[in-house]
């Protein structure tokens, strides 16, 4: 009988409703109401609620008693069992939020990619975090797409919806969650822009980096240009992964959870790292503010724009993406490096990702083929022949 075992219950004018005197949170006394009723031949004696804490009265307790007799409400014991079962079932559901947590553990070794984490927290968590993928309907995704396109670029919206699609696909592949039964459509994006720097622009950019007051900032941008590294790869680069004796870098924590990549260093890149200042006690090549941890994303982006402007490059040149493209474009247009080698240096998993540079490589091949044409033209002019075979 709970508290009723310790105190004698007092009857009220309502049948089957009693109360005992207890102590409220403020130390003052208050009534605690109980109800007694029979259901399915079984006697029940249950707590209905406290006068102050639950705003309970004898009449309210009587209405609760009537609802339980009529079967409109469950007895407390059965209700608690149902609530516990519902809670257990809820805990066992693979919601988008729960899939995201597991996806991060498996794909990013316990920490999310910076852009993916931002996109999930800012755009996916609230509308989808507590929903199971199978419960999603096209209208849910359409509303998010329309709302984002009002303030974000199609490329950003595509990244957000692409992340949602990857999270759901992860659950399907692991056989722990069913998909929504429809394909999440991404907005069309023209992101095949390939930056190219002329020799003069490269020289101006290198000069700006070398003359930059903070070598941590200038060398960061310059190493990207000299190696084609992604921003995240340069940001996460540790001294333990730099082998200056052999002239190689080992890139870890790569985009998309790719395998570690070992890339050779050019003489210029090796010289840069040999003279790059080390922060005592900091394992990262490019340290953050006050020499702690890796450089911050916002810190890198701000400096990249400033160096771009100092070098006189166009305002639409994307400093970090652009330097990677400039590296690959220069190799392809030189005619000295085949596309397979460029693919390996960039760490592309598919040759299709390197195909954007093929037209530059083809142009270099044409220039090479024209060499014989020029030799033939010169020979004809010298001998006075006009071509043909004697």
BALOBA-1460 file (C-alpha; in Angstrom, 3 decimals):
// residues 390
<rec num="1" residu="x" x="0.000" y="0.000" z="0.000"/>
<rec num="2" residu="x" x="3.067" y="2.249" z="-0.204"/>
<rec num="3" residu="x" x="2.901" y="5.258" z="2.071"/>
<rec num="4" residu="x" x="-0.578" y="4.064" z="3.154"/>
<rec num="5" residu="x" x="1.119" y="1.295" z="5.146"/>
<rec num="6" residu="x" x="2.775" y="3.856" z="7.403"/>
<rec num="7" residu="x" x="-0.135" y="6.280" z="7.771"/>
<rec num="8" residu="x" x="-3.809" y="5.648" z="8.310"/>
<rec num="9" residu="x" x="-5.756" y="6.675" z="5.178"/>
<rec num="10" residu="x" x="-8.611" y="9.129" z="5.557"/>
<rec num="11" residu="x" x="-11.801" y="8.676" z="3.549"/>
<rec num="12" residu="x" x="-13.170" y="11.450" z="1.384"/>
<rec num="13" residu="x" x="-16.764" y="12.059" z="0.286"/>
<rec num="14" residu="x" x="-15.864" y="10.360" z="-3.018"/>
<rec num="15" residu="x" x="-16.218" y="6.599" z="-3.076"/>
<rec num="16" residu="x" x="-12.938" y="4.758" z="-3.152"/>
<rec num="17" residu="x" x="-10.826" y="7.919" z="-2.702"/>
<rec num="18" residu="x" x="-8.550" y="8.350" z="0.322"/>
<rec num="19" residu="x" x="-5.689" y="10.557" z="1.387"/>
<rec num="20" residu="x" x="-2.828" y="10.543" z="3.841"/>
<rec num="21" residu="x" x="-0.802" y="13.494" z="5.071"/>
<rec num="22" residu="x" x="2.703" y="13.719" z="3.734"/>
<rec num="23" residu="x" x="5.453" y="16.339" z="3.440"/>
<rec num="24" residu="x" x="5.869" y="18.551" z="0.380"/>
<rec num="25" residu="x" x="9.199" y="19.745" z="-1.111"/>
<rec num="26" residu="x" x="8.900" y="22.999" z="0.827"/>
<rec num="27" residu="x" x="8.690" y="21.081" z="4.126"/>
<rec num="28" residu="x" x="5.018" y="21.785" z="4.625"/>
<rec num="29" residu="x" x="2.373" y="19.087" z="4.906"/>
<rec num="30" residu="x" x="0.245" y="18.112" z="1.907"/>
<rec num="31" residu="x" x="-2.386" y="15.533" z="1.050"/>
<rec num="32" residu="x" x="-1.424" y="12.465" z="-0.957"/>
<rec num="33" residu="x" x="-4.459" y="10.919" z="-2.649"/>
<rec num="34" residu="x" x="-5.021" y="7.193" z="-3.255"/>
<rec num="35" residu="x" x="-7.797" y="5.334" z="-5.050"/>
<rec num="36" residu="x" x="-9.239" y="1.867" z="-4.518"/>
<rec num="37" residu="x" x="-11.181" y="-0.029" z="-7.174"/>
<rec num="38" residu="x" x="-11.906" y="-3.485" z="-8.594"/>
<rec num="39" residu="x" x="-11.108" y="-4.447" z="-12.160"/>
<rec num="40" residu="x" x="-11.451" y="-7.889" z="-13.717"/>
<rec num="41" residu="x" x="-12.122" y="-9.266" z="-10.238"/>
<rec num="42" residu="x" x="-8.856" y="-7.874" z="-8.907"/>
<rec num="43" residu="x" x="-8.565" y="-5.216" z="-6.194"/>
<rec num="44" residu="x" x="-6.269" y="-2.253" z="-6.895"/>
<rec num="45" residu="x" x="-5.021" y="0.332" z="-4.427"/>
<rec num="46" residu="x" x="-2.973" y="3.006" z="-6.190"/>
<rec num="47" residu="x" x="-1.513" y="6.420" z="-5.662"/>
<rec num="48" residu="x" x="-3.380" y="9.099" z="-7.637"/>
<rec num="49" residu="x" x="-1.095" y="12.058" z="-6.892"/>
<rec num="50" residu="x" x="-0.004" y="14.807" z="-4.505"/>
<rec num="51" residu="x" x="-2.060" y="17.899" z="-3.801"/>
<rec num="52" residu="x" x="0.719" y="20.452" z="-4.424"/>
<rec num="53" residu="x" x="3.121" y="18.652" z="-6.715"/>
<rec num="54" residu="x" x="0.461" y="17.135" z="-9.023"/>
<rec num="55" residu="x" x="-2.370" y="19.596" z="-8.348"/>
<rec num="56" residu="x" x="-4.444" y="16.599" z="-7.229"/>
<rec num="57" residu="x" x="-7.836" y="16.873" z="-5.546"/>
<rec num="58" residu="x" x="-10.350" y="14.334" z="-4.293"/>
<rec num="59" residu="x" x="-12.645" y="14.995" z="-7.268"/>
<rec num="60" residu="x" x="-9.797" y="14.567" z="-9.778"/>
<rec num="61" residu="x" x="-8.773" y="11.339" z="-8.064"/>
<rec num="62" residu="x" x="-12.390" y="10.164" z="-8.334"/>
<rec num="63" residu="x" x="-12.401" y="10.836" z="-12.100"/>
<rec num="64" residu="x" x="-9.160" y="8.879" z="-12.486"/>
<rec num="65" residu="x" x="-10.721" y="6.011" z="-10.527"/>
<rec num="66" residu="x" x="-13.767" y="6.022" z="-12.819"/>
<rec num="67" residu="x" x="-11.600" y="5.967" z="-15.951"/>
<rec num="68" residu="x" x="-9.682" y="2.969" z="-14.663"/>
<rec num="69" residu="x" x="-12.832" y="1.072" z="-13.721"/>
<rec num="70" residu="x" x="-14.206" y="1.675" z="-17.239"/>
<rec num="71" residu="x" x="-10.948" y="0.514" z="-18.804"/>
<rec num="72" residu="x" x="-10.101" y="3.945" z="-20.271"/>
<rec num="73" residu="x" x="-6.855" y="4.010" z="-18.260"/>
<rec num="74" residu="x" x="-4.552" y="1.175" z="-17.234"/>
<rec num="75" residu="x" x="-3.766" y="0.291" z="-13.631"/>
<rec num="76" residu="x" x="-0.497" y="1.895" z="-12.541"/>
<rec num="77" residu="x" x="1.446" y="-1.352" z="-12.581"/>
<rec num="78" residu="x" x="0.355" y="-2.240" z="-16.105"/>
<rec num="79" residu="x" x="0.945" y="1.346" z="-17.276"/>
<rec num="80" residu="x" x="4.496" y="1.270" z="-15.961"/>
<rec num="81" residu="x" x="5.111" y="-2.017" z="-17.748"/>
<rec num="82" residu="x" x="3.861" y="-0.539" z="-21.028"/>
<rec num="83" residu="x" x="5.970" y="2.600" z="-20.578"/>
<rec num="84" residu="x" x="9.060" y="0.476" z="-19.887"/>
<rec num="85" residu="x" x="8.374" y="-1.650" z="-22.987"/>
<rec num="86" residu="x" x="7.842" y="1.463" z="-25.110"/>
<rec num="87" residu="x" x="11.062" y="2.967" z="-23.782"/>
<rec num="88" residu="x" x="12.983" y="-0.220" z="-24.569"/>
<rec num="89" residu="x" x="11.490" y="-0.310" z="-28.066"/>
<rec num="90" residu="x" x="12.417" y="3.337" z="-28.589"/>
<rec num="91" residu="x" x="15.979" y="2.662" z="-27.443"/>
<rec num="92" residu="x" x="16.204" y="-0.176" z="-29.948"/>
<rec num="93" residu="x" x="15.149" y="1.967" z="-32.898"/>
<rec num="94" residu="x" x="17.831" y="2.919" z="-35.391"/>
<rec num="95" residu="x" x="16.988" y="6.559" z="-35.890"/>
<rec num="96" residu="x" x="18.937" y="8.850" z="-38.202"/>
<rec num="97" residu="x" x="20.657" y="10.297" z="-35.129"/>
<rec num="98" residu="x" x="21.694" y="6.889" z="-33.825"/>
<rec num="99" residu="x" x="22.893" y="5.839" z="-37.273"/>
<rec num="100" residu="x" x="24.923" y="9.045" z="-37.495"/>
<rec num="101" residu="x" x="26.696" y="8.255" z="-34.212"/>
<rec num="102" residu="x" x="27.579" y="4.757" z="-35.425"/>
<rec num="103" residu="x" x="28.557" y="6.072" z="-38.866"/>
<rec num="104" residu="x" x="31.024" y="8.471" z="-37.244"/>
<rec num="105" residu="x" x="32.588" y="5.721" z="-35.138"/>
<rec num="106" residu="x" x="33.082" y="3.404" z="-38.094"/>
<rec num="107" residu="x" x="34.007" y="5.881" z="-40.830"/>
<rec num="108" residu="x" x="35.894" y="8.604" z="-38.994"/>
<rec num="109" residu="x" x="37.373" y="6.525" z="-36.164"/>
<rec num="110" residu="x" x="35.288" y="8.196" z="-33.481"/>
<rec num="111" residu="x" x="35.344" y="11.788" z="-34.732"/>
<rec num="112" residu="x" x="33.305" y="13.321" z="-37.511"/>
<rec num="113" residu="x" x="34.665" y="15.091" z="-40.544"/>
<rec num="114" residu="x" x="34.412" y="18.819" z="-39.780"/>
<rec num="115" residu="x" x="32.063" y="19.682" z="-42.657"/>
<rec num="116" residu="x" x="29.910" y="16.568" z="-42.143"/>
<rec num="117" residu="x" x="29.567" y="17.284" z="-38.432"/>
<rec num="118" residu="x" x="28.568" y="20.878" z="-39.131"/>
<rec num="119" residu="x" x="26.017" y="19.842" z="-41.764"/>
<rec num="120" residu="x" x="24.487" y="17.218" z="-39.481"/>
<rec num="121" residu="x" x="24.291" y="19.447" z="-36.393"/>
<rec num="122" residu="x" x="22.996" y="22.499" z="-38.261"/>
<rec num="123" residu="x" x="20.664" y="20.968" z="-40.836"/>
<rec num="124" residu="x" x="19.824" y="17.295" z="-40.188"/>
<rec num="125" residu="x" x="19.702" y="16.752" z="-36.431"/>
<rec num="126" residu="x" x="16.521" y="18.702" z="-35.662"/>
<rec num="127" residu="x" x="14.268" y="17.516" z="-38.520"/>
<rec num="128" residu="x" x="15.534" y="13.930" z="-38.822"/>
<rec num="129" residu="x" x="17.595" y="12.982" z="-35.737"/>
<rec num="130" residu="x" x="14.730" y="11.233" z="-33.905"/>
<rec num="131" residu="x" x="13.148" y="9.649" z="-36.971"/>
<rec num="132" residu="x" x="13.752" y="6.203" z="-38.392"/>
<rec num="133" residu="x" x="14.767" y="6.276" z="-42.081"/>
<rec num="134" residu="x" x="11.768" y="4.112" z="-43.029"/>
<rec num="135" residu="x" x="9.440" y="6.730" z="-41.537"/>
<rec num="136" residu="x" x="10.695" y="9.527" z="-43.797"/>
<rec num="137" residu="x" x="8.501" y="10.692" z="-46.653"/>
<rec num="138" residu="x" x="9.498" y="12.730" z="-49.733"/>
<rec num="139" residu="x" x="7.806" y="15.825" z="-48.300"/>
<rec num="140" residu="x" x="10.219" y="15.803" z="-45.328"/>
<rec num="141" residu="x" x="13.222" y="16.011" z="-47.637"/>
<rec num="142" residu="x" x="11.547" y="18.473" z="-50.017"/>
<rec num="143" residu="x" x="10.879" y="20.898" z="-47.178"/>
<rec num="144" residu="x" x="14.519" y="20.789" z="-46.103"/>
<rec num="145" residu="x" x="15.738" y="21.238" z="-49.688"/>
<rec num="146" residu="x" x="13.472" y="24.231" z="-50.333"/>
<rec num="147" residu="x" x="14.355" y="25.874" z="-47.024"/>
<rec num="148" residu="x" x="18.110" y="25.477" z="-47.538"/>
<rec num="149" residu="x" x="18.076" y="26.696" z="-51.138"/>
<rec num="150" residu="x" x="16.729" y="30.032" z="-49.921"/>
<rec num="151" residu="x" x="19.969" y="30.786" z="-48.072"/>
<rec num="152" residu="x" x="22.532" y="28.218" z="-49.250"/>
<rec num="153" residu="x" x="24.163" y="27.385" z="-52.568"/>
<rec num="154" residu="x" x="23.072" y="24.260" z="-54.489"/>
<rec num="155" residu="x" x="26.502" y="22.767" z="-53.736"/>
<rec num="156" residu="x" x="25.965" y="23.143" z="-49.975"/>
<rec num="157" residu="x" x="22.446" y="21.727" z="-50.183"/>
<rec num="158" residu="x" x="23.783" y="18.778" z="-52.179"/>
<rec num="159" residu="x" x="26.355" y="18.104" z="-49.443"/>
<rec num="160" residu="x" x="23.688" y="18.167" z="-46.723"/>
<rec num="161" residu="x" x="21.297" y="15.859" z="-48.570"/>
<rec num="162" residu="x" x="24.203" y="13.701" z="-49.695"/>
<rec num="163" residu="x" x="25.191" y="13.226" z="-46.047"/>
<rec num="164" residu="x" x="21.616" y="12.203" z="-45.179"/>
<rec num="165" residu="x" x="21.712" y="9.704" z="-48.030"/>
<rec num="166" residu="x" x="25.049" y="8.276" z="-46.845"/>
<rec num="167" residu="x" x="23.813" y="7.874" z="-43.263"/>
<rec num="168" residu="x" x="20.717" y="6.015" z="-44.444"/>
<rec num="169" residu="x" x="22.741" y="3.858" z="-46.845"/>
<rec num="170" residu="x" x="25.083" y="2.968" z="-43.990"/>
<rec num="171" residu="x" x="22.129" y="1.603" z="-41.998"/>
<rec num="172" residu="x" x="20.925" y="-0.407" z="-44.994"/>
<rec num="173" residu="x" x="24.359" y="-1.887" z="-45.705"/>
<rec num="174" residu="x" x="24.747" y="-2.932" z="-42.070"/>
<rec num="175" residu="x" x="21.222" y="-4.433" z="-42.147"/>
<rec num="176" residu="x" x="20.178" y="-2.472" z="-39.074"/>
<rec num="177" residu="x" x="17.701" y="-0.027" z="-40.618"/>
<rec num="178" residu="x" x="15.394" y="0.038" z="-43.617"/>
<rec num="179" residu="x" x="15.531" y="2.905" z="-46.062"/>
<rec num="180" residu="x" x="12.694" y="5.351" z="-46.731"/>
<rec num="181" residu="x" x="11.547" y="3.627" z="-49.922"/>
<rec num="182" residu="x" x="12.353" y="6.573" z="-52.170"/>
<rec num="183" residu="x" x="15.540" y="8.093" z="-53.550"/>
<rec num="184" residu="x" x="16.738" y="11.344" z="-52.038"/>
<rec num="185" residu="x" x="17.296" y="13.670" z="-54.992"/>
<rec num="186" residu="x" x="20.205" y="16.108" z="-54.879"/>
<rec num="187" residu="x" x="19.941" y="19.512" z="-56.549"/>
<rec num="188" residu="x" x="21.975" y="19.809" z="-59.775"/>
<rec num="189" residu="x" x="25.408" y="21.269" z="-59.092"/>
<rec num="190" residu="x" x="28.022" y="22.462" z="-61.519"/>
<rec num="191" residu="x" x="31.099" y="21.923" z="-59.379"/>
<rec num="192" residu="x" x="33.514" y="20.857" z="-62.076"/>
<rec num="193" residu="x" x="35.374" y="24.153" z="-61.900"/>
<rec num="194" residu="x" x="39.089" y="23.612" z="-62.427"/>
<rec num="195" residu="x" x="41.377" y="26.435" z="-61.378"/>
<rec num="196" residu="x" x="44.536" y="27.057" z="-63.370"/>
<rec num="197" residu="x" x="47.353" y="29.445" z="-62.521"/>
<rec num="198" residu="x" x="49.749" y="30.899" z="-65.054"/>
<rec num="199" residu="x" x="53.490" y="30.794" z="-64.394"/>
<rec num="200" residu="x" x="53.349" y="34.448" z="-63.378"/>
<rec num="201" residu="x" x="50.483" y="33.802" z="-60.951"/>
<rec num="202" residu="x" x="52.291" y="30.825" z="-59.426"/>
<rec num="203" residu="x" x="55.401" y="32.965" z="-58.940"/>
<rec num="204" residu="x" x="53.335" y="35.740" z="-57.333"/>
<rec num="205" residu="x" x="51.605" y="33.291" z="-55.014"/>
<rec num="206" residu="x" x="54.882" y="31.664" z="-53.945"/>
<rec num="207" residu="x" x="56.372" y="35.110" z="-53.269"/>
<rec num="208" residu="x" x="53.362" y="36.105" z="-51.143"/>
<rec num="209" residu="x" x="53.604" y="32.881" z="-49.113"/>
<rec num="210" residu="x" x="57.344" y="33.160" z="-48.528"/>
<rec num="211" residu="x" x="57.073" y="36.810" z="-47.462"/>
<rec num="212" residu="x" x="54.057" y="36.221" z="-45.197"/>
<rec num="213" residu="x" x="54.799" y="37.403" z="-41.616"/>
<rec num="214" residu="x" x="53.679" y="34.151" z="-39.990"/>
<rec num="215" residu="x" x="55.488" y="31.133" z="-41.522"/>
<rec num="216" residu="x" x="52.824" y="28.816" z="-40.066"/>
<rec num="217" residu="x" x="50.270" y="30.550" z="-42.286"/>
<rec num="218" residu="x" x="52.405" y="31.139" z="-45.388"/>
<rec num="219" residu="x" x="53.932" y="27.664" z="-45.432"/>
<rec num="220" residu="x" x="50.522" y="26.025" z="-45.023"/>
<rec num="221" residu="x" x="49.281" y="27.528" z="-48.276"/>
<rec num="222" residu="x" x="52.575" y="26.988" z="-50.069"/>
<rec num="223" residu="x" x="52.741" y="23.289" z="-49.145"/>
<rec num="224" residu="x" x="49.249" y="22.814" z="-50.595"/>
<rec num="225" residu="x" x="50.444" y="24.316" z="-53.885"/>
<rec num="226" residu="x" x="53.640" y="22.244" z="-53.955"/>
<rec num="227" residu="x" x="51.993" y="18.900" z="-53.109"/>
<rec num="228" residu="x" x="48.311" y="19.132" z="-54.108"/>
<rec num="229" residu="x" x="47.297" y="18.211" z="-50.552"/>
<rec num="230" residu="x" x="43.768" y="18.843" z="-49.376"/>
<rec num="231" residu="x" x="43.241" y="21.382" z="-46.623"/>
<rec num="232" residu="x" x="42.299" y="18.674" z="-44.125"/>
<rec num="233" residu="x" x="45.368" y="16.591" z="-45.008"/>
<rec num="234" residu="x" x="47.694" y="19.548" z="-44.476"/>
<rec num="235" residu="x" x="45.858" y="20.528" z="-41.287"/>
<rec num="236" residu="x" x="46.193" y="17.026" z="-39.788"/>
<rec num="237" residu="x" x="49.799" y="16.523" z="-40.899"/>
<rec num="238" residu="x" x="52.010" y="15.478" z="-37.979"/>
<rec num="239" residu="x" x="55.779" y="15.525" z="-37.783"/>
<rec num="240" residu="x" x="55.804" y="11.774" z="-37.227"/>
<rec num="241" residu="x" x="54.344" y="11.395" z="-40.739"/>
<rec num="242" residu="x" x="57.076" y="13.495" z="-42.371"/>
<rec num="243" residu="x" x="60.090" y="11.504" z="-43.634"/>
<rec num="244" residu="x" x="62.573" y="14.107" z="-44.834"/>
<rec num="245" residu="x" x="65.348" y="11.536" z="-45.229"/>
<rec num="246" residu="x" x="63.397" y="9.553" z="-47.834"/>
<rec num="247" residu="x" x="61.427" y="12.550" z="-49.037"/>
<rec num="248" residu="x" x="57.906" y="11.228" z="-48.382"/>
<rec num="249" residu="x" x="54.768" y="12.266" z="-46.517"/>
<rec num="250" residu="x" x="52.158" y="9.890" z="-45.089"/>
<rec num="251" residu="x" x="48.686" y="11.441" z="-45.238"/>
<rec num="252" residu="x" x="46.215" y="10.139" z="-42.670"/>
<rec num="253" residu="x" x="42.598" y="10.970" z="-41.736"/>
<rec num="254" residu="x" x="41.865" y="11.581" z="-45.383"/>
<rec num="255" residu="x" x="38.611" y="12.737" z="-46.957"/>
<rec num="256" residu="x" x="35.893" y="10.087" z="-46.950"/>
<rec num="257" residu="x" x="37.878" y="7.852" z="-44.603"/>
<rec num="258" residu="x" x="40.229" y="6.806" z="-47.398"/>
<rec num="259" residu="x" x="43.349" y="4.718" z="-46.827"/>
<rec num="260" residu="x" x="46.583" y="6.357" z="-45.751"/>
<rec num="261" residu="x" x="48.487" y="7.776" z="-48.705"/>
<rec num="262" residu="x" x="52.252" y="7.998" z="-49.083"/>
<rec num="263" residu="x" x="53.311" y="10.804" z="-51.445"/>
<rec num="264" residu="x" x="56.781" y="11.920" z="-52.566"/>
<rec num="265" residu="x" x="58.076" y="15.383" z="-51.787"/>
<rec num="266" residu="x" x="59.531" y="17.655" z="-54.428"/>
<rec num="267" residu="x" x="62.809" y="19.369" z="-53.589"/>
<rec num="268" residu="x" x="60.918" y="22.609" z="-52.965"/>
<rec num="269" residu="x" x="58.442" y="20.933" z="-50.604"/>
<rec num="270" residu="x" x="61.206" y="19.142" z="-48.734"/>
<rec num="271" residu="x" x="63.159" y="22.379" z="-48.329"/>
<rec num="272" residu="x" x="60.044" y="24.111" z="-47.006"/>
<rec num="273" residu="x" x="59.492" y="21.464" z="-44.321"/>
<rec num="274" residu="x" x="63.174" y="21.313" z="-43.383"/>
<rec num="275" residu="x" x="63.097" y="25.011" z="-42.506"/>
<rec num="276" residu="x" x="59.550" y="25.109" z="-41.121"/>
<rec num="277" residu="x" x="59.447" y="26.069" z="-37.395"/>
<rec num="278" residu="x" x="58.394" y="23.416" z="-34.907"/>
<rec num="279" residu="x" x="56.235" y="24.233" z="-31.904"/>
<rec num="280" residu="x" x="57.608" y="22.530" z="-28.796"/>
<rec num="281" residu="x" x="55.236" y="19.865" z="-27.521"/>
<rec num="282" residu="x" x="52.888" y="20.130" z="-30.498"/>
<rec num="283" residu="x" x="52.843" y="17.090" z="-32.842"/>
<rec num="284" residu="x" x="51.202" y="19.002" z="-35.711"/>
<rec num="285" residu="x" x="53.304" y="20.521" z="-38.486"/>
<rec num="286" residu="x" x="50.959" y="23.497" z="-38.713"/>
<rec num="287" residu="x" x="50.014" y="24.482" z="-35.185"/>
<rec num="288" residu="x" x="47.003" y="26.460" z="-34.102"/>
<rec num="289" residu="x" x="46.773" y="29.649" z="-32.102"/>
<rec num="290" residu="x" x="49.338" y="29.873" z="-29.285"/>
<rec num="291" residu="x" x="51.022" y="26.757" z="-30.647"/>
<rec num="292" residu="x" x="48.282" y="24.385" z="-29.481"/>
<rec num="293" residu="x" x="46.668" y="21.669" z="-31.634"/>
<rec num="294" residu="x" x="46.192" y="21.904" z="-35.405"/>
<rec num="295" residu="x" x="45.305" y="25.163" z="-37.117"/>
<rec num="296" residu="x" x="41.634" y="26.063" z="-36.935"/>
<rec num="297" residu="x" x="39.438" y="25.849" z="-40.047"/>
<rec num="298" residu="x" x="38.327" y="29.497" z="-39.813"/>
<rec num="299" residu="x" x="41.904" y="30.563" z="-39.170"/>
<rec num="300" residu="x" x="43.076" y="28.763" z="-42.322"/>
<rec num="301" residu="x" x="40.244" y="30.106" z="-44.477"/>
<rec num="302" residu="x" x="40.857" y="33.720" z="-43.405"/>
<rec num="303" residu="x" x="44.588" y="33.559" z="-44.101"/>
<rec num="304" residu="x" x="44.032" y="31.785" z="-47.424"/>
<rec num="305" residu="x" x="41.870" y="34.643" z="-48.676"/>
<rec num="306" residu="x" x="44.371" y="37.234" z="-47.464"/>
<rec num="307" residu="x" x="47.307" y="35.537" z="-49.228"/>
<rec num="308" residu="x" x="45.217" y="35.110" z="-52.391"/>
<rec num="309" residu="x" x="44.499" y="38.831" z="-52.417"/>
<rec num="310" residu="x" x="48.121" y="39.705" z="-51.651"/>
<rec num="311" residu="x" x="49.224" y="37.618" z="-54.652"/>
<rec num="312" residu="x" x="46.794" y="39.479" z="-56.897"/>
<rec num="313" residu="x" x="44.673" y="36.448" z="-57.785"/>
<rec num="314" residu="x" x="41.021" y="36.815" z="-58.771"/>
<rec num="315" residu="x" x="38.458" y="37.010" z="-55.970"/>
<rec num="316" residu="x" x="36.685" y="33.877" z="-57.254"/>
<rec num="317" residu="x" x="39.859" y="31.782" z="-56.924"/>
<rec num="318" residu="x" x="39.151" y="29.238" z="-54.176"/>
<rec num="319" residu="x" x="42.369" y="29.254" z="-52.137"/>
<rec num="320" residu="x" x="42.425" y="25.689" z="-50.840"/>
<rec num="321" residu="x" x="40.525" y="23.842" z="-53.600"/>
<rec num="322" residu="x" x="42.203" y="26.070" z="-56.169"/>
<rec num="323" residu="x" x="45.741" y="25.236" z="-55.076"/>
<rec num="324" residu="x" x="45.032" y="21.524" z="-55.417"/>
<rec num="325" residu="x" x="43.588" y="22.082" z="-58.891"/>
<rec num="326" residu="x" x="46.504" y="24.333" z="-59.837"/>
<rec num="327" residu="x" x="48.952" y="21.598" z="-58.814"/>
<rec num="328" residu="x" x="47.189" y="18.979" z="-60.941"/>
<rec num="329" residu="x" x="46.598" y="21.351" z="-63.870"/>
<rec num="330" residu="x" x="50.265" y="22.304" z="-63.996"/>
<rec num="331" residu="x" x="51.328" y="18.655" z="-64.053"/>
<rec num="332" residu="x" x="48.802" y="17.751" z="-66.747"/>
<rec num="333" residu="x" x="49.620" y="20.697" z="-69.028"/>
<rec num="334" residu="x" x="53.376" y="20.134" z="-68.715"/>
<rec num="335" residu="x" x="53.156" y="16.925" z="-70.723"/>
<rec num="336" residu="x" x="55.750" y="15.396" z="-68.389"/>
<rec num="337" residu="x" x="53.257" y="13.570" z="-66.135"/>
<rec num="338" residu="x" x="50.622" y="11.054" z="-67.238"/>
<rec num="339" residu="x" x="47.104" y="11.062" z="-65.786"/>
<rec num="340" residu="x" x="47.676" y="7.826" z="-63.859"/>
<rec num="341" residu="x" x="50.567" y="9.447" z="-61.974"/>
<rec num="342" residu="x" x="48.470" y="12.544" z="-61.289"/>
<rec num="343" residu="x" x="45.705" y="10.299" z="-59.956"/>
<rec num="344" residu="x" x="48.130" y="8.641" z="-57.528"/>
<rec num="345" residu="x" x="49.661" y="11.942" z="-56.397"/>
<rec num="346" residu="x" x="46.229" y="13.406" z="-55.683"/>
<rec num="347" residu="x" x="45.010" y="10.232" z="-53.981"/>
<rec num="348" residu="x" x="41.977" y="9.875" z="-56.245"/>
<rec num="349" residu="x" x="40.345" y="6.473" z="-55.857"/>
<rec num="350" residu="x" x="38.885" y="6.588" z="-59.354"/>
<rec num="351" residu="x" x="40.431" y="7.815" z="-62.622"/>
<rec num="352" residu="x" x="37.120" y="9.557" z="-63.298"/>
<rec num="353" residu="x" x="38.034" y="12.072" z="-60.600"/>
<rec num="354" residu="x" x="41.231" y="12.917" z="-62.487"/>
<rec num="355" residu="x" x="39.486" y="13.102" z="-65.861"/>
<rec num="356" residu="x" x="38.781" y="16.823" z="-65.446"/>
<rec num="357" residu="x" x="42.464" y="17.439" z="-66.232"/>
<rec num="358" residu="x" x="42.529" y="15.254" z="-69.362"/>
<rec num="359" residu="x" x="41.984" y="18.145" z="-71.790"/>
<rec num="360" residu="x" x="45.125" y="19.836" z="-70.448"/>
<rec num="361" residu="x" x="47.064" y="16.608" z="-70.818"/>
<rec num="362" residu="x" x="45.747" y="16.094" z="-74.359"/>
<rec num="363" residu="x" x="46.838" y="19.603" z="-75.295"/>
<rec num="364" residu="x" x="50.344" y="18.838" z="-74.024"/>
<rec num="365" residu="x" x="50.386" y="15.671" z="-76.167"/>
<rec num="366" residu="x" x="49.342" y="17.701" z="-79.196"/>
<rec num="367" residu="x" x="52.198" y="20.111" z="-78.573"/>
<rec num="368" residu="x" x="54.536" y="17.137" z="-78.396"/>
<rec num="369" residu="x" x="53.174" y="15.745" z="-81.653"/>
<rec num="370" residu="x" x="53.620" y="19.147" z="-83.304"/>
<rec num="371" residu="x" x="57.365" y="18.981" z="-82.677"/>
<rec num="372" residu="x" x="57.804" y="16.534" z="-85.563"/>
<rec num="373" residu="x" x="55.599" y="18.713" z="-87.732"/>
<rec num="374" residu="x" x="57.806" y="21.725" z="-87.106"/>
<rec num="375" residu="x" x="60.935" y="19.717" z="-87.863"/>
<rec num="376" residu="x" x="59.391" y="18.533" z="-91.137"/>
<rec num="377" residu="x" x="58.358" y="22.070" z="-92.109"/>
<rec num="378" residu="x" x="61.860" y="23.350" z="-91.422"/>
<rec num="379" residu="x" x="63.404" y="20.541" z="-93.466"/>
<rec num="380" residu="x" x="61.117" y="21.234" z="-96.409"/>
<rec num="381" residu="x" x="61.958" y="24.932" z="-96.407"/>
<rec num="382" residu="x" x="65.659" y="24.154" z="-96.252"/>
<rec num="383" residu="x" x="65.619" y="21.653" z="-99.154"/>
<rec num="384" residu="x" x="62.960" y="23.414" z="-101.185"/>
<rec num="385" residu="x" x="60.729" y="20.304" z="-101.291"/>
<rec num="386" residu="x" x="56.962" y="20.503" z="-100.797"/>
<rec num="387" residu="x" x="56.339" y="17.122" z="-99.256"/>
<rec num="388" residu="x" x="55.627" y="13.699" z="-100.611"/>
<rec num="389" residu="x" x="57.857" y="10.699" z="-101.094"/>
<rec num="390" residu="x" x="60.599" y="10.614" z="-103.774"/>
